[in-house]
């Protein structure tokens, strides 16, 4: 199969023909129809998450959707021809957290594109498929599915389950990238008033298109002060979608008394990830600081239903569709902060005869 392979950190991915994935008894193989290029992929490409990333050479890509072409003999919930979305945070289905409905913090967590080969390829295998796949409703296109594959579903969990955002509340969203724009659209759909914060006017304009009622360019003005003025006291909820010292700090400082901070953006590992907090403000104002990671499988049904009913439209966040060969261009845009919206790979064309699916069917026996 054709794949974009990470062989060296910070170097162009190698487009090459690699071995087709093996099928395990509890897994399925999907033909990938769409795969988003996420900033988490960029972190992996930069070598910032070594120790978590599988050894090189490796195939990144975790915002995937596609069609099942083979199912292992122990798989009960999926069959050939099923349209599926691949959740980013996956569990074993047996640990106490999974059994309690919190598969996103499984004790034996797996992540496509990080702990095993991902979606920057024509095919991929999903292990423990009965626990780690969701069937796509007929009304949800593959492009929409991959647009919600990581950033959107991460924002959905942060907004609805962790932030518990309610209609009428003021919500400050720091960062107008994929996660921030997703949070803006989702919070707006709930009925909240979103203030988007970024250093790019182009990204802020896009945030308005997906629902922000106000924007703040933090390069031009003091963001916490501007938010306190707009809201007449401070936001009820503030979300840091980036994970750097400045945005995390400003997010907390933007809150009114008894406000809720949701930390979605991850930072570097090790000492560089030890950020400083305004503890006195957190104590004096009774601010709640919560981390939010991925989304458990148990919450997918509600999100997919909202997408199918068009109450949420992740496809509107997609600004560019590309081929496998263009992933490095997408990484360059992330390095320079020059891109906007969500980029999705939709062209996995291989310059060789069409795949004979009997290969996978034989594995499934």
ZIUR-V730682 format. One record per residue. N is the residue number from 1. PHI is phi in whole degrees, 0 to 359 (none if undefined). PSI is psi in degrees with one decimal (NA if undefined). Layout:
BEGIN
n & phi & psi
N & PHI & PSI
N & PHI & PSI
END
This chain:
BEGIN
n & phi & psi
1 & none & 160.6
2 & 272 & 137.8
3 & 210 & 155.6
4 & 259 & 113.0
5 & 253 & 131.4
6 & 275 & 110.8
7 & 253 & -29.0
8 & 216 & 137.8
9 & 298 & 141.1
10 & 66 & 11.3
11 & 249 & 155.1
12 & 305 & 142.0
13 & 292 & 148.2
14 & 264 & 120.2
15 & 273 & 114.6
16 & 210 & 170.1
17 & 267 & 123.9
18 & 237 & 171.5
19 & 296 & 141.8
20 & 296 & 151.6
21 & 293 & 146.6
22 & 278 & 149.1
23 & 258 & 123.7
24 & 268 & 161.2
25 & 301 & -30.8
26 & 258 & 9.4
27 & 249 & 172.7
28 & 229 & 155.1
29 & 251 & 131.6
30 & 244 & 145.0
31 & 274 & 122.5
32 & 280 & 127.6
33 & 260 & -28.6
34 & 202 & 146.6
35 & 210 & 121.5
36 & 287 & 155.4
37 & 253 & 111.0
38 & 252 & 158.4
39 & 295 & -25.2
40 & 296 & -37.0
41 & 299 & -41.4
42 & 299 & -42.4
43 & 301 & -42.8
44 & 296 & -43.6
45 & 298 & -34.5
46 & 286 & -14.2
47 & 83 & 17.2
48 & 280 & -19.5
49 & 245 & 37.8
50 & 295 & 144.3
51 & 100 & -30.3
52 & 260 & -34.5
53 & 283 & 140.8
54 & 299 & 156.5
55 & 300 & 149.1
56 & 280 & 152.1
57 & 289 & 150.6
58 & 210 & 153.7
59 & 251 & 115.6
60 & 281 & -175.8
61 & 109 & 113.7
62 & 225 & 3.1
63 & 255 & 68.9
64 & 248 & 149.4
65 & 214 & 155.0
66 & 179 & -160.9
67 & 240 & 133.7
68 & 292 & 126.7
69 & 250 & -13.6
70 & 197 & 145.0
71 & 232 & 138.8
72 & 294 & 162.4
73 & 295 & -22.1
74 & 264 & -0.6
75 & 281 & 130.6
76 & 250 & -27.3
77 & 262 & -7.7
78 & 224 & 151.6
79 & 217 & 167.9
80 & 304 & 133.4
81 & 98 & -12.9
82 & 292 & 137.3
83 & 271 & 129.5
84 & 221 & 157.3
85 & 245 & 143.1
86 & 257 & 108.0
87 & 301 & 146.4
88 & 282 & -44.5
89 & 262 & 117.5
90 & 240 & 149.2
91 & 237 & 175.1
92 & 271 & -9.8
93 & 81 & -0.9
94 & 236 & -17.6
95 & 288 & 163.7
96 & 303 & -35.1
97 & 290 & -43.4
98 & 299 & -45.1
99 & 295 & -25.0
100 & 271 & 2.4
101 & 92 & 12.9
102 & 243 & 58.8
103 & 296 & -19.4
104 & 292 & -16.2
105 & 240 & 35.4
106 & 305 & 144.3
107 & 294 & -20.7
108 & 234 & 55.9
109 & 295 & 142.5
110 & 233 & 149.9
111 & 219 & 120.7
112 & 300 & 139.6
113 & 85 & -10.3
114 & 236 & -63.5
115 & 276 & -17.8
116 & 212 & 164.0
117 & 303 & 138.5
118 & 249 & -148.2
119 & 264 & 7.8
120 & 278 & 54.2
121 & 198 & 172.8
122 & 282 & -31.5
123 & 223 & 154.1
124 & 210 & 153.6
125 & 259 & 138.2
126 & 252 & 113.8
127 & 284 & 157.5
128 & 47 & 51.4
129 & 300 & -35.5
130 & 299 & -26.1
131 & 263 & -19.8
132 & 236 & 21.6
133 & 228 & 153.4
134 & 230 & 136.7
135 & 285 & 138.0
136 & 277 & 133.2
137 & 299 & 151.7
138 & 302 & -31.2
139 & 276 & 3.5
140 & 253 & 118.1
141 & 285 & 155.3
142 & 302 & -37.3
143 & 298 & -45.0
144 & 297 & -39.8
145 & 298 & -45.9
146 & 287 & -26.2
147 & 293 & -21.5
148 & 254 & 8.4
149 & 298 & -32.7
150 & 221 & -60.9
151 & 298 & -44.3
152 & 290 & -47.1
153 & 291 & -32.9
154 & 297 & -43.8
155 & 294 & -38.7
156 & 300 & -47.0
157 & 297 & -43.8
158 & 296 & -39.5
159 & 284 & -46.5
160 & 271 & -44.0
161 & 266 & -41.0
162 & 272 & -53.3
163 & 286 & -24.7
164 & 48 & 48.6
165 & 291 & 137.8
166 & 241 & 158.7
167 & 304 & 138.7
168 & 89 & -13.3
169 & 284 & 153.6
170 & 270 & 128.9
171 & 233 & 121.0
172 & 265 & 128.7
173 & 242 & 113.2
174 & 269 & 114.5
175 & 107 & 120.2
176 & 250 & 40.2
177 & 270 & -156.8
178 & 301 & -47.7
179 & 292 & -45.5
180 & 297 & -43.1
181 & 295 & -38.7
182 & 297 & -46.2
183 & 299 & -37.6
184 & 297 & -47.0
185 & 295 & -42.9
186 & 292 & -47.3
187 & 297 & -36.8
188 & 295 & -41.0
189 & 297 & -31.1
190 & 287 & -23.7
191 & 112 & 11.4
192 & 276 & 163.9
193 & 257 & 111.1
194 & 260 & 133.3
195 & 249 & 116.0
196 & 268 & 138.1
197 & 236 & 130.5
198 & 197 & 176.2
199 & 255 & 2.9
200 & 244 & 122.3
201 & 295 & -35.0
202 & 298 & -44.3
203 & 292 & -36.2
204 & 292 & -37.1
205 & 298 & -40.1
206 & 294 & -37.0
207 & 299 & -36.7
208 & 296 & -36.3
209 & 293 & -25.8
210 & 258 & 9.8
211 & 131 & -12.8
212 & 299 & 133.9
213 & 271 & -16.4
214 & 206 & 157.7
215 & 224 & 154.2
216 & 225 & 124.9
217 & 269 & 105.4
218 & 287 & -6.9
219 & 279 & -21.7
220 & 254 & -21.1
221 & 211 & 162.7
222 & 287 & 111.0
223 & 296 & -48.2
224 & 301 & -40.1
225 & 295 & -42.6
226 & 297 & -40.4
227 & 291 & -40.6
228 & 297 & -34.6
229 & 289 & -45.2
230 & 299 & -42.1
231 & 268 & -5.4
232 & 59 & 51.0
233 & 143 & -25.0
234 & 133 & 159.1
235 & 286 & 151.5
236 & 285 & -36.5
237 & 223 & 140.5
238 & 227 & 137.5
239 & 240 & 126.7
240 & 261 & 109.1
241 & 264 & 4.3
242 & 252 & -51.3
243 & 91 & 38.0
244 & 238 & 162.0
245 & 306 & -47.2
246 & 295 & -46.8
247 & 289 & -37.8
248 & 297 & -45.2
249 & 295 & -48.5
250 & 296 & -33.6
251 & 300 & -47.7
252 & 296 & -41.1
253 & 290 & -13.3
254 & 277 & -8.3
255 & 275 & 147.5
256 & 280 & 175.6
257 & 301 & 140.4
258 & 62 & 26.0
259 & 286 & 168.1
260 & 235 & 119.3
261 & 262 & 132.7
262 & 243 & 118.0
263 & 263 & 102.9
264 & 260 & -42.3
265 & 295 & 129.8
266 & 267 & 152.3
267 & 249 & -169.9
268 & 291 & 159.7
269 & 279 & 163.7
270 & 77 & -154.6
271 & 298 & -32.0
272 & 294 & -17.7
273 & 268 & 2.7
274 & 270 & 88.1
275 & 271 & 160.1
276 & 263 & 145.2
277 & 237 & 149.4
278 & 277 & 79.1
279 & 301 & -41.6
280 & 299 & -40.0
281 & 295 & -40.7
282 & 298 & -41.2
283 & 287 & -51.5
284 & 300 & -39.1
285 & 265 & 1.9
286 & 52 & 47.8
287 & 281 & 138.1
288 & 260 & 126.8
289 & 248 & 116.2
290 & 233 & 137.5
291 & 273 & 151.8
292 & 219 & 122.3
293 & 233 & 118.0
294 & 56 & -145.7
295 & 203 & 134.2
296 & 290 & 152.7
297 & 304 & -33.2
298 & 296 & -18.4
299 & 264 & -4.7
300 & 294 & -36.7
301 & 302 & -45.1
302 & 296 & -42.6
303 & 294 & -46.2
304 & 296 & -35.5
305 & 296 & -41.4
306 & 295 & -34.9
307 & 289 & -43.6
308 & 299 & -36.3
309 & 275 & 3.3
310 & 68 & 13.9
311 & 288 & -28.5
312 & 239 & 141.0
313 & 225 & 78.0
314 & 300 & -26.7
315 & 299 & -25.2
316 & 290 & -14.5
317 & 276 & -13.2
318 & 281 & 120.7
319 & 252 & -12.7
320 & 205 & 136.2
321 & 245 & 139.2
322 & 223 & 176.5
323 & 259 & 169.8
324 & 306 & -38.6
325 & 295 & -15.0
326 & 259 & 8.1
327 & 300 & -39.6
328 & 298 & -33.6
329 & 295 & -39.3
330 & 295 & -40.6
331 & 297 & -37.9
332 & 298 & -42.5
333 & 299 & -37.4
334 & 290 & -37.5
335 & 297 & -38.6
336 & 263 & 0.1
337 & 56 & 34.9
338 & 261 & -14.0
339 & 273 & 168.6
340 & 217 & 155.2
341 & 70 & -155.7
342 & 245 & 134.6
343 & 254 & 132.3
344 & 232 & 133.5
345 & 279 & 124.8
346 & 235 & -8.5
347 & 249 & 106.8
348 & 247 & 25.4
349 & 304 & 134.9
350 & 243 & 133.3
351 & 275 & 65.8
352 & 202 & 170.4
353 & 303 & 152.9
354 & 304 & 148.7
355 & 297 & 136.7
356 & 269 & 106.1
357 & 290 & -9.9
358 & 301 & -26.6
359 & 302 & -48.4
360 & 289 & -35.7
361 & 296 & -36.0
362 & 294 & -36.8
363 & 295 & -32.4
364 & 286 & -15.8
365 & 292 & NA
END
